């Protein structure tokens, strides 16, 4: 226990200070503090060389710990995978490692590496693929051997493929759990476009489409030495490591590589207001933005400084005005996004309670309009420069960060002194340069707005911001697995379609060259409610379509000539997007007239699938696949009438790939041919379109000029 003597002395000392005259402390004059100029970033120079097979190697010694690490970059990426097999790159990157090699199983590799505390992992992301190695220096020979084996000789074990697919399906099932993840994902799709490889979604169907051979082919196409860069850093001697790398990788044979062209990115973002319903939350997630830039943009330094000043931290304008002064946001930010070889995203946003949703959107837009109009201040520029430049030291504070950055610059074709140039550009940037770049690149009137939240609790209707588009994030169901045809199912399928041929009109079907159907079309569940229009659809066999629609907003004509298409609306004329043209190609290929005219030709694979019911009526389901285009559908043939009751095909819906169901009823005789006069289209189980046909013309003749694009 403390002595009473010392305790009493302490009390007397405190009392003595209390009796002393008060001293006035001088305030800290922090604005008068001066700091020396920032030193340039000193980046160590790794050794670079190229093997005879074209593989590029970087080496950098680091003797702080007895460990050696390696990173591999391969020019590939999910942006090169087919649209109907989204997820192929990711699965390939996983199973390259887990599925073992031609000489070792994945489990054997796990045990081998665990015994020595090493790791080897492989991956494929959006714009690159590769591997990582970490090993104690005494086990580097083992580590390099396993790394080389995994890169060169993956076996893609069937069991590990299925495990990877299960994990992918689980990820799909849970992708709508987190509001922030929903908002970020859907904002990417708004700005890039839902079909763009930088924003596409993995779906149950695309995972189901991926085969082992797809993975083998994807790996074989890109994982070659002359398409690969490897960087090693750690406790080694450069000369000795160079010899090891040459010994392990020099036997990897070079082969020709043809990289696909990079996906195009929109130059401008369409102005839109978008909403995602999430009723189980009490705050809204908000994103506002447009297409961003590239790292090598001439405006990169000014725009990054503008971003720091506007919404990059606690001292930024958005944080002070929207969060601190108005109390609207739990978080608020801006982010000028840049990528190496394609435009990134410029994003503003944050989260707020539901009752201040619209007010926060309006506040962010107001601040954006003001910064575009008036620019940033000298004080804001100074703060942004200090913040930006001071962060450089943390970007390159380890040998691993240094060599990986240098390798990445090489991978994307940037000069090795790019980092120093960035620092120099930031130092030299003036306020006038920043404000000019803001006016040139930030467009408040061309921003996509996305709100995720509980609409019933919003302070105002989102429509005060503009016409609202509701985004359906329902996850498309997994497609039904269809067995391969057999001689028995092929024969039964052909018998069913021959009966359909006879029921619909028999030999008269063979005389059909074109069919025009006109009537009333109702599009249900749009952001503007149900829309009615007059529509005229003309099909010219075998592969041409003209769709004319008349509505309140004006007339629209969509034309597909068998290869390409165009659309003319009150807003002007443009080419059909590739995805839309593909849909029309499949629509033409699966036209019943086309199929029934080709029963004696090898153009279609036709076979019986199963018995089912439509509206409690027994039907026979037949698979119809167009061999040339791959278009496939299930035809539900009414057992009593012998007519087509329904078709199901996979197509593009608002929620991504999904089932499109078309129901046919009210059959009438048109010149000896029975045709449905009522068609209802369902998308992922929801009724989307209804058409009531009032007029049908068969073989009316369509001039060739109808498929020529008018001059603008």
C-alpha positions in Angstrom: 0.0 0.0 0.0 1.2 3.5 -0.8 2.8 5.4 2.1 0.6 8.1 3.7 3.7 10.4 3.6 3.9 10.3 -0.2 0.2 10.7 -0.5 0.2 13.9 1.6 3.1 15.3 -0.3 1.1 14.9 -3.6 -1.9 16.7 -2.1 0.3 19.6 -1.0 1.9 19.8 -4.5 -1.5 20.0 -6.2 -2.6 22.7 -3.8 0.5 24.7 -4.5 -0.1 24.7 -8.2 -3.7 25.7 -7.6 -2.5 28.8 -5.6 -0.1 29.9 -8.4 -1.2 32.8 -10.6 -2.8 31.6 -13.9 -0.6 31.6 -16.9 -2.0 32.6 -20.3 -1.0 30.0 -22.9 -0.3 31.2 -26.4 -2.4 29.5 -29.1 -0.5 27.3 -31.5 0.1 29.2 -34.7 -0.2 26.2 -36.9 -0.7 28.2 -40.0 2.8 29.6 -39.5 4.5 26.3 -39.5 6.7 25.6 -42.5 7.7 22.2 -44.0 10.4 21.4 -46.4 9.3 20.3 -49.9 8.3 16.7 -50.3 11.1 14.5 -51.6 10.4 12.5 -54.7 9.4 8.9 -54.3 12.6 6.7 -54.3 11.7 3.4 -56.0 14.3 0.7 -56.0 15.2 -0.7 -59.4 14.4 -4.4 -59.9 16.4 -6.6 -62.3 14.4 -7.3 -65.5 15.1 -9.9 -68.1 13.3 -12.0 -70.7 13.6 -15.8 -71.1 14.1 -17.3 -74.6 10.4 -18.3 -74.6 9.3 -14.7 -74.1 8.4 -14.8 -70.4 9.3 -11.6 -68.7 11.0 -11.8 -65.2 11.5 -9.2 -62.5 13.7 -9.8 -59.5 14.2 -7.6 -56.4 16.3 -8.6 -53.3 14.8 -8.0 -49.9 16.8 -9.5 -47.0 14.7 -8.4 -44.1 13.1 -11.9 -43.7 14.0 -15.4 -44.9 11.0 -15.5 -47.2 10.6 -15.4 -51.0 7.4 -14.3 -52.7 6.3 -14.3 -56.3 3.5 -12.8 -58.4 2.5 -13.8 -61.9 0.4 -11.8 -64.3 -1.1 -13.4 -67.5 -2.8 -11.3 -70.2 -6.3 -12.7 -69.9 -9.4 -11.9 -67.9 -13.2 -12.3 -67.6 -13.7 -9.6 -70.1 -12.7 -12.2 -72.8 -15.1 -14.9 -71.7 -18.3 -15.6 -73.8 -21.5 -13.8 -72.8 -23.3 -17.1 -72.2 -20.5 -18.4 -70.0 -19.9 -15.6 -67.6 -17.9 -17.0 -64.7 -15.7 -19.2 -66.9 -12.6 -17.1 -66.2 -13.1 -17.1 -62.4 -13.8 -20.9 -62.3 -10.7 -21.6 -64.5 -8.5 -19.5 -62.2 -9.8 -21.4 -59.1 -9.7 -25.0 -60.5 -6.2 -24.5 -62.0 -5.0 -24.8 -58.5 -7.6 -26.8 -56.6 -8.0 -29.3 -59.4 -4.4 -30.4 -59.4 -2.1 -31.1 -62.3 -1.3 -34.0 -64.6 1.2 -35.3 -62.0 -0.4 -34.3 -58.7 -3.9 -34.0 -57.3 -5.0 -30.8 -55.7 -5.0 -32.5 -52.3 -1.5 -33.7 -52.8 -0.3 -30.2 -53.6 -2.1 -28.9 -50.4 -0.3 -31.5 -48.2 3.1 -30.8 -49.9 2.8 -27.0 -49.3 1.4 -27.3 -45.8 4.4 -29.3 -44.7 6.7 -26.4 -45.4 4.4 -23.5 -44.6 4.2 -22.4 -48.3 1.2 -21.3 -50.4 0.5 -21.2 -54.2 -2.7 -19.7 -55.4 -4.1 -19.0 -58.9 -6.8 -16.5 -60.0 -8.3 -14.8 -63.0 -9.9 -11.4 -62.6 -11.5 -8.9 -64.9 -8.4 -7.8 -66.8 -5.7 -10.2 -65.8 -5.0 -13.6 -64.4 -2.1 -15.2 -62.6 -0.7 -16.7 -59.5 1.0 -16.0 -56.1 3.7 -17.9 -54.3 5.0 -17.5 -50.7 7.7 -19.8 -49.4 10.6 -19.9 -47.0 13.9 -19.3 -48.8 15.1 -22.9 -48.2 12.0 -24.3 -49.9 12.1 -22.0 -53.0 12.9 -25.0 -55.3 9.8 -26.8 -54.3 7.7 -23.6 -54.5 8.9 -22.8 -58.1 8.3 -26.4 -59.1 4.7 -26.4 -57.9 4.1 -22.9 -59.3 5.3 -23.9 -62.7 3.3 -27.2 -62.7 0.1 -25.4 -61.8 0.6 -22.7 -64.5 1.5 -25.2 -67.2 -0.3 -28.5 -66.5 -3.6 -28.0 -64.7 -5.8 -31.2 -64.8 -9.1 -29.5 -63.9 -10.3 -32.4 -61.7 -14.0 -33.0 -62.1 -14.8 -33.0 -58.4 -13.1 -29.7 -57.9 -15.0 -28.2 -60.9 -18.3 -29.1 -59.2 -17.1 -27.7 -55.9 -16.2 -24.4 -57.6 -19.6 -24.4 -59.3 -21.4 -24.9 -56.0 -19.5 -22.0 -54.5 -20.5 -19.9 -57.5 -24.1 -20.8 -57.2 -24.1 -20.0 -53.5 -22.6 -16.6 -54.3 -25.4 -15.9 -56.8 -28.0 -17.0 -54.2 -26.7 -14.5 -51.7 -25.8 -11.6 -53.9 -28.9 -9.5 -52.8 -28.2 -9.8 -49.1 -26.1 -6.6 -48.7 -27.5 -3.2 -49.7 -24.0 -1.8 -50.4 -23.1 -4.7 -52.7 -26.4 -4.4 -54.6 -25.9 -0.7 -55.1 -22.3 -1.0 -56.3 -23.1 -3.9 -58.6 -26.1 -2.3 -60.2 -24.5 1.1 -60.6 -21.7 -0.5 -62.6 -24.4 -2.0 -64.8 -26.1 1.3 -65.2 -23.0 3.2 -66.3 -21.2 0.5 -68.4 -24.4 -1.2 -69.6 -25.7 -4.5 -68.3 -24.3 -6.5 -71.2 -20.8 -4.9 -71.0 -18.1 -7.4 -69.9 -17.1 -4.9 -67.1 -20.5 -5.2 -65.6 -22.0 -8.6 -66.6 -23.4 -10.9 -63.9 -22.7 -14.5 -63.3 -26.0 -16.4 -63.4 -27.1 -20.0 -62.7 -27.5 -20.5 -66.4 -24.0 -19.2 -67.3 -22.4 -21.4 -64.7 -24.4 -24.4 -66.0 -23.1 -23.7 -69.5 -19.5 -24.0 -68.5 -17.8 -27.4 -69.2 -14.4 -28.8 -68.3 -13.4 -28.4 -71.9 -14.2 -24.7 -71.8 -11.8 -24.4 -68.9 -9.1 -26.4 -70.7 -9.5 -24.3 -73.8 -9.5 -20.9 -71.9 -6.3 -21.9 -70.0 -4.6 -23.2 -73.2 -5.4 -20.0 -75.1 -3.8 -17.5 -72.6 -1.5 -19.3 -70.2 1.7 -19.3 -72.3 5.1 -17.9 -71.4 5.2 -15.1 -74.0 1.9 -13.9 -72.4 3.2 -14.0 -68.9 5.2 -11.8 -66.5 6.6 -13.0 -63.2 8.0 -11.0 -60.3 10.0 -12.4 -57.4 11.2 -10.5 -54.3 12.7 -11.7 -51.1 15.8 -13.2 -49.5 17.8 -14.4 -52.5 20.8 -13.6 -54.6 19.7 -12.1 -58.0 22.2 -14.1 -60.1 21.3 -17.4 -58.4 17.6 -16.7 -58.7 17.9 -15.8 -62.3 19.4 -19.2 -62.9 16.6 -21.0 -61.0 13.8 -19.2 -62.9 15.5 -20.0 -66.2 15.9 -23.7 -65.2 12.2 -24.0 -64.1 10.4 -22.0 -66.8 12.6 -22.1 -70.0 11.1 -25.5 -71.1 7.6 -23.9 -71.3 7.1 -23.7 -75.0 6.2 -20.4 -76.6 3.0 -20.3 -78.7 1.1 -17.7 -80.7 -1.4 -15.6 -78.7 -4.2 -13.6 -80.3 -5.8 -11.4 -77.7 -9.4 -10.3 -78.4 -10.0 -6.6 -78.8 -10.8 -4.9 -75.5 -14.5 -4.3 -74.9 -15.7 -0.9 -75.8 -16.8 1.5 -73.0 -19.4 4.2 -73.4 -18.0 7.7 -73.9 -21.0 9.2 -72.0 -23.4 8.1 -69.4 -27.2 8.3 -70.1 -29.0 10.5 -67.6 -31.4 8.4 -65.6 -33.1 8.0 -62.2 -33.2 4.4 -61.0 -34.7 2.7 -58.0 -34.2 -0.7 -56.3 -36.8 -1.7 -53.8 -35.4 -3.0 -50.5 -38.0 -2.9 -47.8 -36.0 -4.6 -45.0 -33.7 -1.5 -44.5 -34.1 1.8 -42.7 -31.5 3.7 -44.7 -31.0 4.3 -48.4 -27.8 3.6 -50.4 -27.2 6.3 -53.0 -24.9 6.3 -56.1 -24.6 9.2 -58.6 -22.1 9.2 -61.4 -20.9 8.7 -64.9 -18.0 7.3 -66.9 -14.6 8.1 -65.3 -11.1 8.1 -66.8 -7.9 6.3 -67.5 -4.7 6.5 -65.6 -2.9 8.0 -68.6 -5.5 10.7 -69.2 -4.0 14.2 -69.7 -6.5 15.4 -67.0 -5.7 12.6 -64.5 -3.8 14.8 -62.0 -6.3 17.7 -62.0 -9.3 15.4 -61.7 -7.8 13.4 -58.9 -7.1 16.6 -57.0 -10.6 17.8 -57.7 -11.9 14.5 -56.4 -9.9 14.8 -53.1 -11.1 18.3 -52.6 -14.7 17.5 -53.4 -15.4 14.3 -51.7 -12.2 12.4 -50.8 -12.1 12.7 -47.0 -13.2 14.3 -43.8 -12.1 17.8 -44.9 -13.7 17.5 -48.3 -16.6 19.7 -49.5 -19.2 16.9 -49.5 -18.3 15.8 -46.0 -18.5 19.3 -44.6 -21.6 20.5 -46.3 -23.7 17.3 -46.7 -22.7 15.4 -43.5 -21.5 17.9 -41.0 -23.6 21.0 -41.7 -26.8 19.4 -42.9 -26.6 16.1 -41.0 -27.9 14.2 -44.0 -25.4 11.4 -44.3 -23.9 8.6 -42.3 -21.3 8.6 -45.0 -20.8 10.6 -48.2 -18.0 10.5 -50.8 -16.8 11.0 -54.3 -14.4 8.8 -56.2 -12.8 9.6 -59.6 -12.2 6.1 -60.9 -9.4 5.3 -63.3 -8.3 2.0 -64.9 -5.1 1.2 -66.8 -6.6 0.4 -70.2 -10.3 1.4 -70.0 -12.4 4.1 -68.4 -13.3 3.6 -64.7 -16.3 5.1 -63.0 -16.9 8.5 -61.4 -19.0 7.9 -58.4 -20.6 10.1 -55.7 -22.9 8.9 -53.0 -23.3 7.6 -49.5 -26.0 6.4 -47.2 -28.7 8.3 -45.3 -31.8 7.5 -43.3 -34.8 6.7 -45.5 -36.6 10.0 -44.5 -33.9 12.1 -46.1 -33.2 10.2 -49.3 -34.4 12.7 -51.9 -32.9 15.6 -49.9 -29.5 14.0 -49.9 -29.6 13.3 -53.6 -30.5 16.9 -54.2 -27.8 18.1 -51.9 -25.1 16.1 -53.6 -26.2 17.3 -57.0 -26.3 20.9 -55.7 -22.7 20.6 -54.5 -21.7 19.1 -57.9 -23.3 21.9 -59.8 -21.5 24.5 -57.7 -18.1 22.9 -58.0 -18.5 22.7 -61.8 -19.7 26.3 -61.9 -17.2 27.9 -59.5 -14.4 25.3 -59.1 -12.3 24.6 -56.0 -10.5 27.2 -53.9 -6.8 27.6 -53.3 -7.1 26.2 -49.8 -8.9 23.1 -51.1 -6.2 22.6 -53.7 -3.5 22.8 -51.2 -5.2 20.3 -48.9 -5.8 18.0 -51.8 -2.2 18.2 -53.0 -0.8 17.5 -49.5 -3.2 14.6 -49.1 -2.4 13.1 -52.5 1.3 13.5 -52.3 1.7 12.3 -48.7 -0.1 9.1 -49.6 2.7 8.1 -52.1 5.0 6.9 -49.4 2.4 4.4 -48.2 1.9 3.1 -51.7 5.6 2.1 -52.1 6.7 1.3 -48.5 7.6 -2.3 -49.1 9.6 -4.1 -51.8 6.6 -6.2 -52.6 4.5 -3.2 -53.4 7.3 -1.7 -55.5 7.9 -4.7 -57.7 4.2 -5.5 -58.1 3.5 -1.9 -59.3 6.4 -2.0 -61.7 5.2 -5.3 -63.1 1.7 -4.0 -63.4 2.9 -0.9 -65.3 4.8 -3.2 -67.7 1.7 -5.5 -68.1 -0.4 -2.6 -69.3 2.3 -0.9 -71.3 3.0 2.1 -69.1 6.6 3.6 -68.8 8.5 2.5 -65.7 8.8 6.1 -64.5 5.0 6.6 -64.5 4.8 6.9 -60.7 7.3 9.7 -60.7 5.5 11.4 -63.5 2.3 11.2 -61.5 3.9 12.9 -58.6 5.4 15.6 -60.8 2.1 16.3 -62.5 0.3 16.7 -59.2 3.0 19.1 -58.0 2.7 21.2 -61.2 -1.1 21.3 -61.3 -2.7 24.7 -60.8 -6.2 25.6 -59.6 -7.0 26.8 -63.1 -6.0 23.4 -64.5 -8.2 21.7 -61.9 -11.3 23.9 -62.6 -10.9 23.6 -66.3 -10.8 19.8 -66.0 -13.9 19.8 -63.8 -15.9 21.8 -66.3 -14.7 19.6 -69.2 -15.2 16.2 -67.6 -17.9 16.4 -64.8 -21.4 16.8 -66.3 -24.1 17.1 -63.6 -26.8 16.8 -66.3 -25.5 13.4 -67.6 -25.4 11.5 -64.3 -27.0 8.1 -63.6 -28.8 8.2 -60.2 -29.4 5.0 -58.3 -31.3 4.7 -55.0 -31.6 1.5 -53.0 -34.1 1.6 -50.1 -37.6 1.5 -48.7 -39.7 3.8 -50.9 -42.6 4.1 -48.4 -40.3 6.0 -45.9 -38.8 8.5 -48.4 -39.2 12.2 -47.7 -40.4 12.8 -51.3 -41.3 10.8 -54.4 -38.2 9.9 -56.4 -40.1 11.2 -59.4 -39.2 14.7 -58.3 -35.7 13.9 -59.6 -37.0 12.7 -63.0 -38.7 9.7 -64.6 -38.0 6.7 -62.4 -36.9 3.3 -63.7 -37.4 0.5 -61.3 -34.7 -2.2 -61.5 -35.7 -5.8 -60.9 -32.9 -7.6 -59.1 -34.7 -10.9 -58.9 -32.3 -13.7 -59.5 -33.2 -15.7 -62.6 -34.0 -19.3 -61.8 -31.6 -22.1 -62.8 -32.5 -23.5 -66.2 -34.1 -26.9 -66.3 -31.6 -29.6 -67.2 -32.5 -31.2 -70.5 -31.2 -34.7 -71.3 -29.3 -35.4 -74.6 -31.5 -36.8 -77.4 -31.7 -40.5 -78.2 -33.0 -42.3 -81.3 -36.3 -42.9 -79.5 -36.8 -39.3 -78.3 -35.8 -37.9 -81.7 -38.3 -40.1 -83.5 -41.1 -39.2 -81.1 -40.2 -35.5 -81.3 -40.4 -35.6 -85.1 -43.8 -37.4 -85.0 -45.2 -34.6 -82.7 -44.0 -31.8 -85.0 -45.3 -33.6 -88.1 -48.7 -33.7 -86.3 -48.4 -30.0 -85.5 -47.6 -29.4 -89.2 -50.7 -31.2 -90.3 -52.9 -29.5 -87.7 -51.8 -26.0 -88.5 -52.3 -26.3 -92.2 -50.2 -29.1 -93.8 -48.8 -28.4 -97.3 -50.1 -24.8 -97.2 -47.4 -24.0 -94.6 -44.8 -24.7 -97.2 -46.1 -21.9 -99.4 -45.6 -19.2 -96.7 -43.0 -16.6 -97.5 -44.0 -13.8 -95.2 -46.5 -13.1 -92.4 -47.7 -9.7 -91.2 -49.6 -9.5 -87.8 -51.0 -6.3 -86.5 -53.0 -5.4 -83.4 -52.9 -4.0 -79.9 -49.9 -4.6 -77.7 -49.8 -3.9 -73.9 -46.5 -3.7 -72.1 -47.0 -4.3 -68.4 -45.1 -3.1 -65.3 -43.0 -0.3 -66.8 -42.0 2.7 -64.6 -44.7 4.7 -66.4 -47.3 2.0 -65.8 -48.9 -0.2 -68.4 -48.4 1.1 -71.9 -50.6 0.3 -74.9 -49.6 0.7 -78.5 -50.5 -0.4 -82.0 -48.0 -2.8 -83.3 -47.2 -4.5 -86.7 -44.8 -7.4 -86.9 -43.7 -8.7 -90.3 -41.6 -11.8 -90.6 -40.0 -12.6 -93.9 -38.7 -16.1 -93.9 -36.2 -17.3 -93.1 -34.5 -14.6 -91.1 -35.9 -11.0 -91.5 -38.1 -9.1 -89.1 -39.7 -5.6 -89.2 -41.4 -4.4 -86.0 -43.4 -1.1 -86.1 -45.0 0.4 -83.0 -47.1 3.5 -82.5 -47.5 5.0 -79.1 -48.0 8.4 -77.4 -44.3 9.3 -77.6 -44.2 8.7 -81.3 -43.5 5.8 -83.7 -40.7 3.3 -83.5 -39.4 1.0 -86.2 -37.0 -1.9 -85.5 -35.6 -3.8 -88.4 -33.4 -6.9 -88.6 -32.1 -8.0 -92.0 -30.7 -11.4 -91.0 -27.3 -10.1 -90.0 -27.6 -6.6 -88.7 -30.3 -4.3 -87.5 -31.3 -0.7 -86.7 -34.0 1.2 -84.8 -35.6 4.5 -85.6 -37.4 6.4 -82.8 -38.4 10.0 -82.3 -35.0 10.5 -80.7 -33.2 9.4 -83.8 -31.7 6.4 -85.5 -29.1 4.0 -84.3 -27.8 0.5 -84.8 -29.4 -2.3 -82.8 -27.1 -3.3 -79.9 -25.4 -6.6 -80.5 -27.4 -8.3 -77.8 -30.7 -7.1 -79.3 -29.6 -8.2 -82.8 -28.8 -11.6 -81.4 -32.2 -11.9 -79.7 -33.9 -11.1 -83.1 -31.7 -13.6 -84.9 -32.9 -16.3 -82.4 -36.5 -15.1 -82.7 -36.3 -15.6 -86.5 -34.6 -19.0 -86.2 -37.3 -20.3 -83.9 -40.3 -19.0 -85.9 -42.7 -21.9 -86.1 -43.1 -21.4 -89.9 -39.3 -21.7 -90.3 -39.2 -24.9 -88.2 -42.2 -26.6 -89.8 -40.9 -25.8 -93.3 -37.6 -27.5 -92.4 -38.7 -30.9 -90.9 -37.1 -32.8 -93.8 -33.8 -30.8 -93.5 -30.9 -31.1 -91.0 -31.3 -27.4 -89.9 -32.9 -28.3 -86.6 -32.3 -30.9 -83.8 -35.8 -32.0 -82.6 -36.6 -34.5 -79.9 -39.2 -35.3 -77.3 -38.5 -34.1 -73.7 -41.4 -34.9 -71.4 -45.1 -34.8 -70.7 -46.4 -31.7 -68.8 -49.5 -29.6 -68.4 -50.4 -26.0 -69.5 -53.5 -24.6 -67.8 -54.3 -28.1 -66.6 -54.3 -29.4 -70.1 -51.9 -32.3 -71.0 -49.1 -31.4 -73.4 -46.1 -33.0 -74.9 -42.8 -31.0 -74.6 -40.5 -31.0 -77.6 -37.0 -29.6 -77.7 -36.3 -27.5 -80.9 -32.7 -26.4 -81.5 -31.5 -24.4 -84.5 -28.2 -26.0 -85.3 -26.5 -22.9 -87.0 -27.3 -20.3 -84.3 -27.7 -22.5 -81.2 -31.1 -21.0 -80.5 -33.1 -23.5 -78.5 -36.7 -23.6 -77.2 -39.2 -26.0 -75.5 -42.4 -26.3 -77.5 -45.5 -27.4 -75.5 -47.9 -29.1 -77.9 -51.5 -29.5 -76.7 -52.4 -33.2 -76.8 -56.1 -32.6 -77.7 -55.8 -29.8 -80.3 -52.4 -30.7 -81.7 -51.6 -26.9 -81.6 -48.8 -25.0 -80.0 -49.9 -23.9 -76.5 -46.6 -22.4 -75.2 -42.9 -22.0 -75.8 -40.0 -21.4 -73.4 -36.7 -20.0 -74.5 -33.8 -18.4 -72.7 -33.3 -14.7 -73.4 -32.4 -11.3 -72.0 -34.7 -9.9 -69.3 -34.5 -6.9 -67.0 -33.0 -9.1 -64.4 -30.5 -10.7 -66.7 -30.7 -14.0 -68.6 -33.9 -15.8 -67.8 -36.8 -17.9 -69.1 -39.1 -16.2 -71.6 -42.5 -17.9 -71.8 -44.9 -17.3 -74.7 -48.5 -18.5 -74.5 -50.6 -18.9 -77.7 -54.4 -19.0 -77.8 -57.5 -17.9 -79.8 -56.4 -19.8 -82.9 -58.2 -18.8 -86.1 -58.1 -19.9 -89.7 -56.1 -17.5 -92.0 -56.2 -18.7 -95.6 -56.1 -22.3 -94.5 -53.5 -21.9 -91.8 -54.3 -21.8 -88.1 -52.6 -18.9 -86.3 -52.9 -17.7 -82.7 -54.5 -14.3 -82.3 -53.6 -13.9 -78.6 -50.0 -14.0 -77.4 -48.9 -13.5 -73.8 -45.2 -13.2 -72.9 -44.0 -13.9 -69.4 -40.5 -12.9 -68.2 -39.1 -14.8 -65.2 -42.7 -15.8 -64.2 -44.1 -12.2 -64.5 -46.5 -11.2 -67.4 -44.6 -8.6 -69.4 -46.4 -8.3 -72.8 -49.8 -9.1 -74.3 -50.7 -8.9 -78.0 -54.2 -9.2 -79.4 -53.9 -9.7 -83.2 -56.6 -8.0 -85.3 -55.2 -8.4 -88.8 -53.1 -11.1 -90.5 -51.7 -11.0 -94.0 -49.9 -14.0 -95.5 -47.6 -13.6 -98.6 -48.5 -9.9 -98.9 -45.0 -9.3 -100.2 -42.3 -7.1 -98.6 -40.1 -4.9 -100.7 -36.3 -5.3 -100.3 -36.0 -1.6 -99.7 -37.8 -2.1 -96.3 -34.6 -3.6 -95.0 -32.3 -0.8 -96.2 -31.4 1.6 -93.5 -32.7 5.1 -94.4 -30.3 7.9 -94.7 -30.2 10.2 -91.6 
